[in-house]
Amino acid sequence: MTQHNEVVRESFTIQAKTFAANPWVTDEQRINRLVAAAHLSGNERVLDIACGPGYIAEAFARGAREAIGVDLTAAMLAIAEERTRERSFPLKCAE
């Protein structure tokens, strides 16, 4: 499993910026539909596993009590943290 994780890290580190800018990944309407389908009450604790650049975790954080993004790739988490910090909406991220 460790070797697999290293392959994933290497691959997504190389493509992190391109992946984070992909229109499918950044599609706010798609993300909002996903969050709406969860019918949040505001008391939820959301864990986004393989959160990548954090768009979905950020959207859930707006309606839940807490949202945490977890990803194997530090480059993805760095993009999520920078992007949400710039928007004054810091996201909790963990590798």
C-alpha positions in Angstrom: 0.0 0.0 0.0 2.9 2.4 0.7 4.2 2.0 -2.8 0.7 2.7 -4.2 0.4 5.9 -2.0 3.7 7.1 -3.3 2.6 6.6 -6.9 -0.6 8.6 -6.2 1.4 11.4 -4.5 3.8 11.6 -7.3 1.1 11.7 -10.0 -1.1 14.2 -8.3 1.8 16.4 -7.3 2.7 16.7 -11.0 -0.8 17.5 -12.0 -2.1 19.4 -9.0 -2.4 22.9 -10.6 -4.0 21.5 -13.7 -6.4 19.3 -11.7 -7.4 22.2 -9.5 -8.2 24.3 -12.5 -10.3 21.6 -14.3 -13.8 22.9 -15.0 -15.3 19.7 -13.8 -13.6 20.0 -10.5 -14.4 23.7 -10.1 -18.1 23.5 -11.3 -20.0 25.4 -8.6 -23.4 24.2 -9.8 -22.3 20.6 -9.6 -20.8 21.1 -6.1 -23.9 23.0 -4.9 -26.1 20.2 -6.0 -24.0 17.7 -4.1 -24.2 19.8 -0.9 -27.9 20.4 -1.4 -28.5 16.6 -1.7 -27.0 16.2 1.8 -29.8 18.3 3.4 -27.4 19.8 6.0 -28.9 21.0 9.3 -25.7 22.9 10.3 -24.7 20.4 13.0 -22.8 18.0 10.7 -19.1 17.2 10.8 -18.0 16.5 7.2 -14.9 14.6 6.2 -13.9 14.9 2.6 -11.4 12.1 1.8 -9.2 12.7 -1.2 -10.3 16.3 -1.1 -7.8 17.5 -3.7 -8.0 21.3 -4.0 -10.8 21.4 -1.5 -13.7 22.8 -3.5 -16.2 20.3 -2.1 -15.0 20.4 1.5 -15.2 24.2 1.4 -18.8 24.1 0.1 -19.8 21.7 2.9 -18.0 23.9 5.4 -20.4 26.7 4.6 -23.4 24.7 5.7 -22.0 22.2 8.3 -20.6 22.8 11.7 -17.2 21.6 10.5 -15.5 20.2 7.4 -12.1 18.7 7.1 -10.3 17.8 3.9 -7.9 14.9 3.8 -5.6 14.1 0.9 -2.5 12.0 0.3 -0.9 14.8 -1.8 0.6 17.8 0.0 0.5 19.8 -3.3 -3.3 19.4 -3.4 -3.7 20.4 0.2 -1.5 23.5 -0.3 -3.7 24.6 -3.1 -6.8 24.1 -1.0 -5.3 26.0 1.9 -4.1 28.9 -0.2 -7.3 29.1 -2.2 -9.5 29.1 0.9 -7.2 31.5 2.8 -7.4 34.0 -0.1 -11.2 33.8 0.1 -11.1 34.3 3.9 -12.6 30.9 4.4 -9.8 28.8 5.9 -10.3 25.0 5.5 -8.9 22.4 7.9 -6.7 20.1 5.8 -4.7 17.0 6.8 -2.3 14.7 4.9 
